[in-house]
Amino acid sequence: MRAARKRLAGRIRKTPVFHTTVTGPNGPVPVTMKLEYLQHGGTFKVRGSLNALLESAASIDQVVIASGGNAGIAAALAAAQLGKSCTVVVPESAPHTKVAAMWSHGAEVLWHGTTYAEALDYANELAAERNALQLHAYDLPAIVAGAGVVGLEIEEQVRGRPSVLAAVGGGGLVAGIAAAIGRRQQVIGVEPEGIPTLHAALSANRPVEVGVSSIAAESLGATRIGDIAMDIARRYQVRSLLVTDDAIATARDYLWREFRVVVEFAGAAALAAVQSGAYVPADDERPVIVLCGANTDLSVL
């Protein structure tokens, strides 16, 4: 992660933090928001994609990735910045807003299958055929290391050692943060009740397939936690909290109403844990809430 931070210097935004108070179930709750939704491309995933491309062989000029949304946007943006071509394989359910963002960064977008798993199988074939560098949405060391720079920044920006809450899909973000600061701070993954990838894996002590049923599925729609995330979660005792779709929607609406902050549903998941009471901070604690992405359709606000 320290090497990733050096590679990414000058290429990504060191996103700010915002100390404030939010409404909780029993009154005001002091929090610190990490405004990662302000990252290039509107997603933390740009950090991992850029790190992976910068770490790869310079002779690679084609990139392939399977994605339902943000990972594809990040790969397209990173490839464009480094002068490489990018192909994103998306399932038929991919949101038009996110596909349009991939196109805006010059990516070739191919639809294949109805699930991420089917898109991934085709991306595997395509990468082999084209001799391209294949990125993964969350389960690749360079991707996780890039995401971990978020944790290094939090450590620099926030005094003390408060808990850090971040959304979980495939686990790349929470794994990176935990690898960065998990020996010194509690890192907590927040998941929709309808997509409990980390929660189910911790219960079974291994990654398991889960169903996908949530308003946050377009961002947190992985059916299985990544192997890297599982290993790190065990090593640093990452906790998992489940929140309802109603809590996520309420938190997202609250961010817009109170702060004029626009995030996607996944971006509001960590805040939902505090506002719903799924996470109750200690009396003297100001937890860090990672607002991880902003790629949403404004018409649904």
N, C-alpha and C positions, 0 to 999 in steps of 0.2 A: 504493500500500500504506500509506503514512503517513496518507492520508485515510481509508482503510478502518479503520486502527487507531483513529482518532478516532471514527468512526461506531460502532464496535463496543464502545467503552469502556463498561463497566458492563452490557453485554448478553451477553458471553461470559466464560468463565473463562480467565484467564492460567494455563495448565496448568503444573504444576511440573516440574522436572527432578530426576533421581535418579542420583547418582554411585555406581557399584557395579562389581563384577567378575563376569563371566560365564565359563562354561566354553567354551574354544575348542578347535580341533583339536590344538593343541600346548600346552595349559595355560591358565591364567587370562588373561582379556583385560579390561583396564579399559575401561569404557564409561560414557557418560552417556545415560540414557533420558529422552526427552521424553515425558511421560505424557499425550499428547493423547487417549487413550481416555477420560480423565476429563472431556472436553468435554461440554457439554449435548448430549443425544441420543446420546452415545457415539461421536461421529464429528467429525473436523475439519471436515467439510463444512458444519456449521452456520455457520461463519465466513463462507463464501462466500455462502450463501443469505441470511443476514441483511444482508450488505453489499450484495448485489444489490437486495434489497427496499428498504433504506434509501436507496439511490442512485436508485431509480426514482421515477416520478411518483406523488405522493400520491393521485391520483385512481384509480389502479389498485387494485381490490379483489379481483381473482381471480388466482390463480397456477396455472400448469400446468407439470408437469415429467414427463419420462419417466425411469424409474429402475428398476434391479433391486434397490435396497435403500437404502443409506445416504443417497444424494442425496435420495431421496423422504422419508426420515425428517427430514433437515435442512430441506427446504423446508416440510414440514408444521409443524415446530416453529417455524421463523422466521415463517411466515404466521400461526400462532396467536398468537405474541408480539405481532405488529403488527396483529392484528384483521382479517386477510384470509382469504378462503377458499382452499383448496388442493386441487387434483386431481392425483393421481399415477397415471400410466399405467405399469403394470408388465407384463413378459412373464409367461407362464404359469409360468416357472421361478422366479419370485421367492420367496424363503424366507418361510414363514409367520411366523417370528419377526419379520422386518423389516416385513412387511405389518401385523402386529398393532401394531407401534410407530407406523406411519403413522396407523392408526386412532386410537391413543391420543392423538394430537395433533390429532384432528378432521379428518383428510384424507379426501376421497372417493378411493377406490382403484378403478381400472378395469383389468381384465386385457385385454391385446390382444397377440396374436401369441406366438411362441415365442422371439423374440430381442429384445434391446434395440433393435436397428435398427427392427424392426417397431413396437415400442412408441413409439419416437421419431417415426416417420412419423405415427402416429395422434395423438400429442401435438401435433405441428405443426398438424394439421387442427383439433383441438379448441381450441387457443389462438386460431386465426384466427376460428373460429365464435363464441367467447365474448368476443373482444376482451380476452383475458387476457394478463398478463405471463408470458412463457415463460422459465423458467430452464433451464439446461443442466447436466448432471451435472458437467462439467469444462471445457468449451471456451467460456467466456464471460469477458471481461476482469474483470468484477466478482467472479466466482466465484474466479478465480485470484488476484486481489488480496486477497480475504479469506483464502484459504489462505496467502498470503504472510506474513500477520501471525505465523504460526507461526515463520517464519524470523527476523522482527524480534525475537520473544521469545527465541529461542535465542541470538541475538547479545547480548542483554542478560544472559541467565542463565548463559552458559558462557564462561569465560575462554579466551583464545587463539583460534585459528582452526582447530579440528579439522574433519575431514570430517563431513558430515551425510548419513545414509542414510535413505531413505524409500521406501515401496512405490509402485509405479507401476501404474495401471490405464489411465485415459484421460490421466493426467499432470497433473491440476490441482494436486495437492499438491507434487510435485517441482518443477513449474514455478514455483509461488508462492515456494517456499523459495529456488530458484535466483535468481529475480528480486530477492529481498530481499537475499541475501548472497553470490550467486554470483561477484561480482567479488573477494571477499575470502576465500571458503572453497570447498573442493571439495564439490559436491553430487552424490550418487550415487543413481540410481534402482535399485531392486531389484525384479525381476519373476520370476514363476514361469516355468520353462522352457516350460510349455504355453501361456503368453499373453505372448509377447515383443513387446509393442506398441512400446516405445521402442527396444529392441535392433534390431528389424527395420527401424524407420524410420531409425535412425542408419546402419545398413548400406546401406540403399537411398538415403539422403540425401533422403528424403521419407516422409510417412506412407503406410503400406501396410496392407492388411487382413491379419489373422493369424487362425489358428484359436484356439479357446478350449477348453482342456482342463486343468483344475487344480482342486484342492480349494479354491482361493481365488477361483474364478470368480464367486461371488455378490457379491464386492466389487471384484475386479480384472478383471471380465469384458468390458471394452471390447475391440472387435475392431480398433481403430485408435487410434493416439495422436492427441490433439487438435492442431489447427494451432497454437494458442498454445504448447502445451508443446513442440512441435517447434521453433518459432522460438526459444524461450528456451533449449532444450537446445543448439542450435547456438551461440547467442550466448555462453553461459556454459560451454560444454564440459562439459555434464552427462554423466557416464558411466552405463552400464547394466550391471548384473550380473544373471545368471540363477541362480536357485536351484531345487532340486528340491522337489516336493511333500513328500517325506519330510523334507527339511531344515526346511520351514515347519512341518510338524506337530510335529517334534521341538522346535523353538524355542517353539512355543505351549505344548506340554506342560511345557517347562522353566520358562517364566514362571509357570505355575500352581504347579508343584511347589516351586520355589525362593522365589518372591515372593508367591504367592497373587494373582497378577495374571491376570485373565481378559480375553483379547482374541480377536477373530476371527482367522481364518487370515491375512487381509491385514495385520492389526496385528502379526503376528509375522514378516512377510517380511523386514523390514530386519534384525532380529536374526539370522535364519537365515543371512544373508550372512556375518556375523561368526563364528557358531558352526560353519558348514560349511567355512570357509576360503575362500569365494568372495571375501571382502574380508579382507586381512591388514593391520592397522594398522601404522604405523611404530612403532619401539621406544618412542618418547616420546609417542605419540599416544593420546588417549582419544576415539574417535569418538562422535558423537551418533547415537543410534538413535531414530527416531520411531515410537512405538507409536500407530498412527493411529486405531484403532477397536475397539469392544468389543461390537458387536451380533451376538451369537452365541447359539446354542441351548445352554444349559448342559448338556443331556443328552449332548452329544457330547464333553464333556471327559473 
